[in-house]
Amino acid sequence: MVDHMTSGTVVIHDSLLGTPMYEHEKAALSHVASAIARIKKYDLAYSYIDAQRRSGIIFFVPDEALLCDEAAELGIRSANDIFGAVVPYPFVMTKAITHRLVDREAERPEGWSTAFPERIRDAVLAGFTAFSPRDVVMAARTLLNIGPIRLKPPLSCGSGGQLVVTEERAVEEFLDRCPRDELAAYGLVLETDLSQVETISIGRISIDEMIMTYFGVQRTTANNRGDAVYGGSDLVCVRGDWNALEAMPMERKFRAAIAQARRYDAAAAEFPGFLATRRNYDVGHGFDTAGERRIGVFEASWRVGGASTAELAAMTAFREDPTLHVVVASSVKIFGRDCKPPSDASVYYRNDDPRDGPLVRYTTVKRVQSYGSNSHVALRPSELRPQP
C-alpha cells in the first residue's frame, strides 16, 4: 500500500496521441505507475480528474508521448513531472525520424528536422523515410540496388505490419494498401534488411534524482496464433548515467550498441521542446546480404514500453538498497494457459486478453550485484533469463 501521507499523486494518463491498448498492456502500464508511486511515496490515481481532487504535486505516466501543447496544459514543465516524453510533433514519437529524406524535393511534415538524421547517419542502417508515393518509389529503387529492404510503417509496434521486399512491384503493391493521409502524416521507413537479427536494448530512465542505464537483449515468443512476437527483455541495469554503463564489462556488440544509442539520444536535442525521462533504443545486430556483420539503431521508444516493468523493478531495488550498483531484471510475456512463472516472479497479468488470448506477463530480478563483485566478467543478459 502507498503511504497516503504524501505530497503528490502519480496518475496514469490517456494521451491525445494514444491508441487503443490491449488489456495486458493496460496492466503493464498500471504496474509501472504503481512502482513509481511506491518509489516516490505518492498516491496513485487512474485519471487526471481523480488526481486533481487530491492535494500536492501530480506526476504523469502517460500511455504515449505527449505533444508540447498538451504537456503545457497539464502543467508538465520538467523531468520531475513525467515518466515518458514530450515531443513537438506527432511524427517525432515514431521511427520515422531515424532516416533522411530521399532528396531536397521530398515531401515532409511540419517540423521535420534535416539535422537529426544527418547527426545519426552513422548510427543507423542504410535507409530513407518517405511521406509520398513518389518518394517511396525513389527510395526503394536506391535501396534495392543494395539488397532486400524492409518496409516499416512508423505507427506499428515492434515488427508488426512490416514487410521485406526484393522488387519494386512489391513496394507498389504495398503502397496501394497504404492510406495516403497516414503516409503524409507519419511517413514510411524503408531500410536495408538484416538476417539472423538480434535486437539489443539500450536505455536510460530517471525518476527524481535517480538515474539508471542499461543494456540487454529482447526475446521473441510465439503468440496464440503461432506468430513470432516480442516476448520480453533481459536487462543489465546500472546505477548512474551513460558513463557508468560504459564502465561495465560487456561483449563488444553491446559496447557498439551503446555508442550508437548515445548518438541517437544526443541528437534528439534537435527537436525543440523535446523532453524524455524514459529513453529506450532498439539496436539491430545481424548480417547484410553480403554476409557482413551490421549494427544500427532501429528506433527509439520514449514512452512506457515492454521493458518498463523490468526497468522499474531494477529502479526499485536501487531505491531500497543504496549500496547496489548493478541489477539484472527481466520482463517476460508468454502466451497460452500452461505457463508457470518462477516462484520469485512478480506476476501482474494472467488472463485471457480479449484480443490476444490467454497469456502471462511477469517480471523478475534475477541477480543483484554490488559494484566490482564480478568486474572481470562480461555480463551476458541472455544467460540470465528466467526459466518458467
C-alpha positions in Angstrom: 0.0 0.0 0.0 1.1 3.5 -0.7 1.5 5.8 2.3 -1.3 8.3 2.0 0.6 11.0 4.0 2.2 12.0 0.8 3.0 15.2 -1.1 1.8 14.1 -4.5 0.0 11.7 -6.9 1.1 9.5 -9.7 -1.5 9.5 -12.4 -2.0 7.1 -15.4 -2.9 9.4 -18.3 -4.5 8.7 -21.6 -2.6 11.0 -24.0 -4.0 12.7 -27.1 -1.7 10.6 -29.3 -2.5 7.3 -27.6 -4.1 4.4 -29.5 -6.3 1.6 -28.0 -4.3 -0.7 -25.8 -4.6 -4.4 -25.2 -5.8 -5.4 -21.8 -2.4 -6.8 -20.8 -0.7 -3.5 -22.0 -3.0 -1.6 -19.6 -2.0 -3.9 -16.8 1.7 -3.3 -17.6 1.1 0.5 -17.6 -0.6 0.2 -14.3 2.2 -1.9 -12.9 4.8 0.7 -13.9 2.7 3.6 -12.4 2.3 1.7 -9.1 6.0 1.0 -8.9 6.7 4.7 -9.5 4.2 5.7 -6.8 6.0 3.4 -4.3 9.4 4.8 -5.2 8.2 8.4 -4.9 5.9 7.6 -1.9 3.0 9.2 -3.7 -0.7 8.2 -4.1 -1.8 6.5 -7.3 -4.7 7.8 -9.5 -6.2 6.3 -12.7 -7.4 9.6 -14.2 -6.3 13.2 -14.3 -9.7 14.2 -12.9 -9.1 11.9 -9.9 -5.6 13.3 -9.4 -6.9 16.9 -9.4 -9.1 16.2 -6.5 -6.1 15.4 -4.4 -3.6 17.8 -2.9 0.1 18.2 -3.9 2.1 17.5 -7.0 0.8 15.5 -9.9 3.3 13.2 -11.7 2.2 11.8 -15.1 2.7 8.3 -16.5 1.1 8.6 -20.0 0.4 5.8 -22.4 2.2 7.6 -25.2 4.4 10.7 -25.7 2.7 14.0 -25.1 2.6 16.9 -27.5 4.2 20.1 -26.1 0.8 21.9 -26.0 -0.8 19.0 -24.2 2.0 18.8 -21.7 1.8 22.6 -21.0 -1.9 22.4 -20.3 -1.3 19.6 -17.8 1.4 21.7 -16.0 4.3 19.5 -17.1 7.4 21.7 -17.1 10.3 19.4 -16.4 11.6 15.9 -15.9 10.2 15.9 -12.4 6.7 15.9 -13.8 6.6 12.8 -16.1 7.8 9.3 -16.8 7.8 9.3 -20.6 8.4 12.1 -23.1 7.2 15.4 -24.5 7.6 15.9 -28.3 6.8 18.9 -30.6 5.1 17.0 -33.4 3.4 13.6 -33.7 5.9 12.0 -36.1 8.7 12.7 -33.6 7.5 9.8 -31.4 7.9 7.3 -34.2 10.7 5.5 -36.1 10.1 8.0 -39.0 12.8 10.3 -37.6 15.5 7.5 -38.0 16.3 8.2 -41.6 16.8 11.1 -44.1 14.6 12.0 -47.0 15.3 10.8 -50.5 16.2 14.3 -51.9 15.6 18.0 -51.4 12.3 17.9 -53.2 10.9 15.2 -51.0 7.6 15.8 -49.1 7.9 16.3 -45.4 5.6 17.2 -42.4 5.7 20.4 -40.5 8.6 20.4 -38.1 10.8 17.9 -40.0 14.5 18.2 -38.9 17.1 17.6 -41.6 19.8 17.9 -39.0 18.6 14.9 -36.9 19.0 12.2 -39.5 22.4 13.6 -40.6 23.7 13.5 -37.0 22.7 9.8 -36.6 23.5 8.6 -40.1 26.5 6.5 -38.9 24.4 5.0 -36.1 21.6 3.5 -38.2 21.3 1.2 -41.2 21.1 2.5 -44.7 17.5 3.8 -45.3 15.1 6.6 -46.0 11.9 7.9 -44.7 9.2 8.9 -47.3 6.0 10.8 -47.0 4.6 10.5 -50.5 4.3 7.6 -53.1 6.8 9.3 -55.4 9.4 9.4 -52.6 8.7 5.8 -51.5 9.4 4.5 -55.0 12.6 6.6 -55.4 13.9 5.4 -52.0 13.0 1.8 -52.9 14.9 1.9 -56.2 18.0 3.2 -54.5 18.0 0.6 -51.6 17.0 -2.4 -53.8 20.4 -1.9 -55.5 21.9 -2.9 -52.2 19.6 -5.9 -51.5 16.3 -6.7 -49.8 14.6 -3.9 -48.0 12.2 -3.8 -45.1 9.1 -1.5 -45.2 8.3 -0.2 -41.7 5.1 1.7 -41.0 6.1 4.2 -38.3 2.8 3.6 -36.3 3.4 -0.1 -35.9 4.9 -1.6 -32.7 8.0 -3.7 -33.0 8.0 -5.6 -36.3 4.2 -5.6 -36.6 3.0 -4.6 -40.1 6.5 -4.7 -41.6 7.3 -6.4 -44.9 10.5 -7.4 -46.6 10.6 -6.9 -50.4 13.0 -7.7 -53.1 11.5 -5.9 -56.1 9.8 -2.6 -56.9 6.5 -4.2 -57.8 6.1 -5.4 -54.2 6.7 -1.8 -53.0 4.0 -0.5 -55.3 1.5 -3.2 -54.1 2.3 -2.1 -50.5 1.6 1.5 -51.4 -1.8 0.5 -52.8 -2.8 -0.6 -49.4 -1.3 2.3 -47.5 -3.7 5.1 -46.5 -2.5 8.4 -48.2 -3.3 10.6 -45.2 -1.4 8.3 -42.9 1.6 8.3 -45.3 1.6 12.1 -45.4 1.4 12.5 -41.7 3.7 9.7 -40.4 5.6 8.5 -43.5 7.0 5.1 -44.3 10.5 3.9 -43.3 12.5 1.9 -45.9 15.6 0.2 -44.6 18.1 -2.4 -45.7 17.1 -5.8 -44.2 19.3 -7.9 -42.0 19.3 -11.7 -41.4 19.9 -13.5 -38.1 18.9 -10.4 -36.3 19.3 -9.9 -32.5 17.7 -6.9 -31.1 19.7 -5.2 -28.4 18.1 -2.8 -25.9 19.9 0.2 -24.6 18.2 2.6 -22.2 18.2 5.4 -19.7 15.5 6.2 -17.2 15.3 8.8 -14.4 12.9 9.4 -11.5 13.7 12.5 -9.5 17.4 12.4 -8.7 17.8 8.7 -9.5 19.3 7.8 -12.9 19.6 4.3 -14.3 21.1 3.0 -17.5 21.1 -0.5 -19.0 22.0 -2.8 -21.9 20.2 -6.0 -22.7 18.5 -8.2 -25.3 15.0 -8.8 -26.4 13.4 -12.3 -26.8 10.7 -13.4 -29.2 7.9 -15.8 -28.4 5.0 -17.4 -30.3 1.6 -15.8 -29.7 -1.6 -17.8 -29.7 -1.8 -17.8 -33.5 1.8 -19.1 -33.8 3.3 -15.7 -34.9 6.7 -14.6 -33.6 6.2 -11.6 -31.4 8.0 -9.6 -28.7 8.3 -11.8 -25.6 10.2 -9.7 -23.1 13.6 -8.2 -22.3 16.6 -9.2 -20.2 18.4 -6.1 -18.9 21.7 -5.4 -17.0 20.9 -2.3 -15.2 23.5 0.1 -13.7 23.0 2.9 -11.2 24.1 6.1 -12.9 24.3 7.7 -16.3 25.8 6.6 -19.6 29.4 6.8 -18.3 28.6 4.3 -15.5 27.1 1.9 -18.1 30.1 2.1 -20.4 32.4 1.3 -17.4 30.7 -2.1 -17.1 32.4 -5.2 -18.6 30.4 -6.4 -21.6 30.7 -8.0 -25.1 31.9 -5.8 -28.0 28.4 -5.8 -29.7 26.8 -4.2 -26.6 29.5 -1.6 -26.4 29.0 -0.7 -30.1 25.2 -0.6 -29.5 25.6 1.8 -26.6 27.8 4.2 -28.7 25.1 4.3 -31.4 22.3 4.7 -29.0 24.1 7.6 -27.3 24.5 9.3 -30.6 20.8 8.9 -31.4 19.9 10.1 -27.8 22.0 13.2 -28.1 20.6 14.2 -31.5 17.1 14.3 -30.1 18.0 17.8 -28.9 17.4 18.9 -32.5 13.7 18.8 -31.7 12.5 22.0 -29.8 10.7 21.3 -26.6 11.8 17.6 -26.5 11.9 16.1 -23.0 12.3 12.4 -22.1 12.8 10.6 -18.8 12.3 7.2 -20.4 14.7 6.5 -23.3 14.9 3.1 -24.9 16.7 2.3 -28.1 16.3 -0.9 -30.2 19.6 -1.7 -31.9 19.6 -4.3 -34.6 22.6 -6.7 -34.8 22.8 -9.0 -37.8 24.1 -9.7 -41.3 23.5 -8.0 -44.6 23.1 -9.7 -48.0 26.9 -9.9 -48.4 27.3 -11.7 -45.1 28.9 -8.6 -43.4 28.0 -8.0 -39.8 25.9 -4.8 -39.3 24.6 -3.0 -36.3 22.4 0.1 -36.2 19.6 1.7 -34.2 16.2 0.6 -35.4 14.1 3.1 -33.4 13.6 4.9 -30.1 10.8 4.4 -27.5 10.3 7.4 -25.3 7.2 6.1 -23.5 6.4 3.2 -21.2 7.3 0.1 -23.2 7.6 -3.7 -23.0 10.8 -3.5 -20.9 9.5 -0.9 -18.5 8.3 -3.3 -15.8 11.9 -4.7 -15.7 13.2 -1.1 -15.6 11.1 -0.2 -12.6 11.9 -3.5 -10.8 15.6 -2.6 -11.1 14.9 1.0 -10.1 13.0 -0.2 -7.0 15.9 -2.4 -6.0 18.3 0.6 -6.3 16.0 2.7 -4.2 15.7 0.1 -1.5 19.5 -0.6 -1.2 21.8 2.4 -1.9 24.8 0.1 -1.9 23.7 -1.7 -5.1 25.4 -0.8 -8.3 24.1 -3.5 -10.7 20.7 -5.2 -11.0 19.7 -7.8 -13.6 16.0 -7.7 -14.3 13.7 -9.3 -16.9 10.3 -8.7 -18.3 8.5 -11.8 -19.7 5.5 -12.3 -21.8 4.3 -15.9 -22.6 1.2 -16.9 -24.4 -1.0 -19.9 -23.6 -2.5 -21.4 -20.4 0.3 -23.6 -19.3 2.9 -21.1 -18.2 4.2 -21.4 -14.6 6.3 -18.4 -13.7 9.3 -18.8 -11.3 8.5 -18.6 -7.6 10.2 -15.2 -7.3 8.4 -13.6 -10.3 6.1 -10.6 -9.9 3.1 -11.6 -11.9 0.9 -8.6 -13.0 -1.2 -10.2 -15.7 -2.6 -13.7 -16.0 -5.8 -13.8 -18.0 -7.5 -14.2 -21.4 -6.9 -10.9 -23.2 -9.9 -10.1 -25.3 -7.8 -9.7 -28.4 -4.5 -11.6 -27.7 -6.0 -14.6 -25.9 -4.5 -16.3 -22.8 -1.1 -15.1 -21.7 1.0 -14.3 -18.6 3.2 -11.3 -18.1 5.7 -11.0 -15.2 9.0 -9.6 -14.1 11.9 -10.9 -12.2 15.0 -9.5 -10.6 17.3 -12.4 -11.5 20.6 -11.3 -9.9 21.8 -8.4 -7.8 25.4 -7.4 -7.5 27.4 -4.9 -5.6 29.9 -2.9 -7.6 33.0 -4.7 -8.5 31.9 -8.2 -7.4 32.2 -9.5 -10.9 34.1 -6.7 -12.6 36.2 -9.1 -14.6 33.2 -10.9 -16.1 31.4 -9.7 -19.3 27.7 -9.8 -18.4 25.5 -11.6 -20.9 21.8 -10.8 -20.4 20.7 -13.9 -22.5 22.4 -16.2 -20.0 20.4 -14.7 -17.1 16.9 -15.3 -18.5 14.3 -16.5 -16.0 13.2 -20.1 -16.7 9.4 -20.5 -16.5 
